[in-house]
Amino acid sequence: MNNFFNLQHPWFGPLWRRVLVTALCFAWAAFELAMGSPGWALLFAAAGAWCGYQFFVVWEDPGEGDG
């Protein structure tokens, strides 16, 4: 369960993937809020915030520690 929320995976290496996943979370949160579901909106906004933190604040490139 410790790695369940760890997004430090090589698949997320390209910047466009990290931006896309984060933007989709926030876009879905806005959609849910517009549809009148504040609970789901909060859940997806929290997921977007977690993605933003993992991808842009504490992100380390997978090959950065080599050599």
MDAnalysis code that builds the backbone (N, CA, C; Angstrom):
import MDAnalysis as mda
import numpy as np

u = mda.Universe.empty(201, n_residues=67, atom_resindex=np.repeat(np.arange(67), 3), trajectory=True)
u.add_TopologyAttr("name", ["N", "CA", "C"] * 67)
u.add_TopologyAttr("resid", np.arange(1, 68))
u.add_TopologyAttr("resname", ["MET", "ASN", "ASN", "PHE", "PHE", "ASN", "LEU", "GLN", "HIS", "PRO", "TRP", "PHE", "GLY", "PRO", "LEU", "TRP", "ARG", "ARG", "VAL", "LEU", "VAL", "THR", "ALA", "LEU", "CYS", "PHE", "ALA", "TRP", "ALA", "ALA", "PHE", "GLU", "LEU", "ALA", "MET", "GLY", "SER", "PRO", "GLY", "TRP", "ALA", "LEU", "LEU", "PHE", "ALA", "ALA", "ALA", "GLY", "ALA", "TRP", "CYS", "GLY", "TYR", "GLN", "PHE", "PHE", "VAL", "VAL", "TRP", "GLU", "ASP", "PRO", "GLY", "GLU", "GLY", "ASP", "GLY"])
u.atoms.positions = np.array([
    [0.820, -1.202, 0.000],
    [0.000, 0.000, 0.000],
    [0.864, 1.266, 0.000],
    [2.119, 1.113, 0.428],
    [3.014, 2.257, 0.488],
    [3.276, 2.848, -0.896],
    [3.342, 2.023, -1.926],
    [3.610, 2.500, -3.284],
    [2.351, 2.872, -4.053],
    [1.189, 2.722, -3.438],
    [-0.062, 2.980, -4.147],
    [-0.169, 4.439, -4.588],
    [0.259, 5.357, -3.743],
    [0.159, 6.778, -4.065],
    [1.476, 7.361, -4.565],
    [2.462, 6.518, -4.798],
    [3.753, 6.970, -5.304],
    [3.684, 7.087, -6.823],
    [3.829, 8.291, -7.320],
    [3.738, 8.525, -8.764],
    [5.102, 8.678, -9.420],
    [6.159, 8.325, -8.728],
    [7.516, 8.418, -9.262],
    [7.799, 7.192, -10.135],
    [7.188, 7.160, -11.290],
    [7.300, 6.024, -12.202],
    [7.880, 6.512, -13.526],
    [8.717, 5.705, -14.168],
    [9.329, 6.136, -15.439],
    [8.320, 6.489, -16.534],
    [7.120, 5.924, -16.487],
    [6.120, 6.234, -17.505],
    [5.765, 7.716, -17.500],
    [5.863, 8.350, -16.342],
    [5.546, 9.768, -16.225],
    [6.746, 10.657, -16.536],
    [7.797, 10.107, -17.112],
    [9.005, 10.864, -17.425],
    [8.776, 12.062, -18.330],
    [8.086, 11.897, -19.467],
    [7.852, 13.051, -20.340],
    [6.955, 14.097, -19.657],
    [7.347, 15.345, -19.756],
    [6.611, 16.424, -19.106],
    [5.164, 16.486, -19.560],
    [4.888, 16.236, -20.830],
    [3.524, 16.360, -21.331],
    [2.582, 15.370, -20.655],
    [3.074, 14.189, -20.276],
    [2.216, 13.221, -19.590],
    [1.852, 13.704, -18.195],
    [2.819, 14.283, -17.512],
    [2.557, 14.785, -16.166],
    [1.579, 15.952, -16.202],
    [1.755, 16.844, -17.169],
    [0.840, 17.979, -17.313],
    [-0.556, 17.487, -17.667],
    [-0.645, 16.537, -18.590],
    [-1.939, 16.025, -19.027],
    [-2.705, 15.355, -17.889],
    [-2.049, 14.503, -17.127],
    [-2.721, 13.803, -16.030],
    [-3.214, 14.798, -14.986],
    [-2.380, 15.768, -14.651],
    [-2.769, 16.771, -13.659],
    [-3.933, 17.613, -14.172],
    [-3.858, 18.050, -15.418],
    [-4.924, 18.866, -15.996],
    [-6.234, 18.093, -16.095],
    [-6.159, 16.813, -16.440],
    [-7.378, 16.009, -16.521],
    [-8.053, 15.866, -15.162],
    [-7.271, 15.710, -14.121],
    [-7.854, 15.622, -12.778],
    [-8.603, 16.903, -12.428],
    [-7.977, 18.050, -12.666],
    [-8.632, 19.322, -12.349],
    [-9.818, 19.601, -13.273],
    [-9.707, 19.206, -14.537],
    [-10.825, 19.388, -15.464],
    [-12.017, 18.539, -15.044],
    [-11.747, 17.318, -14.605],
    [-12.844, 16.453, -14.167],
    [-13.464, 16.988, -12.881],
    [-12.646, 17.569, -12.021],
    [-13.173, 18.188, -10.800],
    [-14.112, 19.343, -11.157],
    [-13.725, 20.149, -12.133],
    [-14.582, 21.254, -12.571],
    [-15.878, 20.735, -13.179],
    [-15.791, 19.668, -13.952],
    [-16.984, 19.066, -14.540],
    [-17.933, 18.566, -13.456],
    [-17.389, 17.860, -12.471],
    [-18.226, 17.341, -11.390],
    [-18.874, 18.477, -10.600],
    [-18.136, 19.545, -10.377],
    [-18.698, 20.688, -9.669],
    [-19.814, 21.331, -10.488],
    [-19.620, 21.429, -11.797],
    [-20.643, 22.000, -12.674],
    [-21.896, 21.129, -12.718],
    [-21.731, 19.829, -12.553],
    [-22.861, 18.907, -12.565],
    [-23.539, 18.798, -11.194],
    [-23.006, 19.496, -10.206],
    [-23.640, 19.518, -8.897],
    [-23.203, 18.414, -7.956],
    [-22.007, 17.904, -8.134],
    [-21.482, 16.844, -7.265],
    [-20.223, 17.347, -6.553],
    [-20.397, 18.102, -5.481],
    [-19.220, 18.671, -4.818],
    [-18.310, 17.628, -4.178],
    [-18.846, 16.500, -3.771],
    [-18.017, 15.451, -3.178],
    [-17.031, 14.876, -4.177],
    [-17.535, 14.533, -5.360],
    [-16.654, 14.012, -6.407],
    [-15.687, 15.094, -6.879],
    [-16.167, 16.331, -6.936],
    [-15.293, 17.432, -7.338],
    [-14.129, 17.575, -6.361],
    [-14.418, 17.467, -5.076],
    [-13.362, 17.557, -4.072],
    [-12.378, 16.403, -4.203],
    [-12.892, 15.215, -4.469],
    [-12.025, 14.048, -4.629],
    [-11.067, 14.220, -5.809],
    [-11.591, 14.656, -6.945],
    [-10.736, 14.823, -8.120],
    [-9.817, 16.037, -7.996],
    [-10.257, 17.077, -7.296],
    [-9.368, 18.211, -7.047],
    [-8.210, 17.793, -6.144],
    [-8.503, 16.948, -5.162],
    [-7.436, 16.439, -4.294],
    [-6.469, 15.570, -5.091],
    [-6.994, 14.756, -6.002],
    [-6.128, 13.936, -6.853],
    [-5.260, 14.823, -7.742],
    [-5.833, 15.890, -8.274],
    [-5.057, 16.823, -9.086],
    [-3.984, 17.531, -8.280],
    [-4.315, 17.891, -7.050],
    [-3.327, 18.536, -6.182],
    [-2.193, 17.575, -5.847],
    [-2.541, 16.308, -5.589],
    [-1.506, 15.308, -5.294],
    [-0.613, 15.084, -6.515],
    [-1.221, 15.005, -7.686],
    [-0.435, 14.851, -8.917],
    [0.480, 16.055, -9.121],
    [-0.046, 17.249, -8.912],
    [0.770, 18.447, -9.061],
    [1.950, 18.456, -8.111],
    [1.706, 18.045, -6.884],
    [2.789, 17.988, -5.901],
    [3.827, 16.951, -6.305],
    [3.382, 15.752, -6.660],
    [4.302, 14.674, -7.013],
    [5.055, 14.958, -8.313],
    [4.382, 15.558, -9.289],
    [4.981, 15.741, -10.609],
    [5.837, 16.999, -10.740],
    [5.536, 18.032, -9.949],
    [6.216, 19.303, -10.174],
    [6.979, 19.833, -8.965],
    [6.745, 19.291, -7.786],
    [7.457, 19.755, -6.597],
    [8.551, 18.774, -6.197],
    [8.201, 17.498, -6.077],
    [9.176, 16.509, -5.590],
    [9.652, 15.558, -6.684],
    [9.366, 15.863, -7.931],
    [9.711, 14.971, -9.044],
    [11.221, 14.843, -9.197],
    [11.690, 13.602, -9.362],
    [13.085, 13.322, -9.694],
    [13.090, 12.481, -10.959],
    [13.854, 12.914, -11.961],
    [13.933, 12.139, -13.199],
    [14.515, 10.763, -12.907],
    [13.952, 9.710, -13.508],
    [14.407, 8.344, -13.229],
    [15.892, 8.124, -13.489],
    [16.468, 8.747, -14.500],
    [17.868, 8.536, -14.825],
    [18.811, 9.540, -14.182],
    [18.274, 10.405, -13.327],
    [19.070, 11.480, -12.755],
    [20.133, 10.981, -11.780],
    [19.857, 9.897, -11.053],
    [20.791, 9.407, -10.055],
    [21.881, 8.508, -10.607],
    [21.843, 8.181, -11.883],
    [22.840, 7.287, -12.478],
    [24.136, 8.041, -12.764],
    [25.272, 7.425, -12.351],
    [26.583, 7.933, -12.699],
    [26.945, 9.156, -11.997],
])
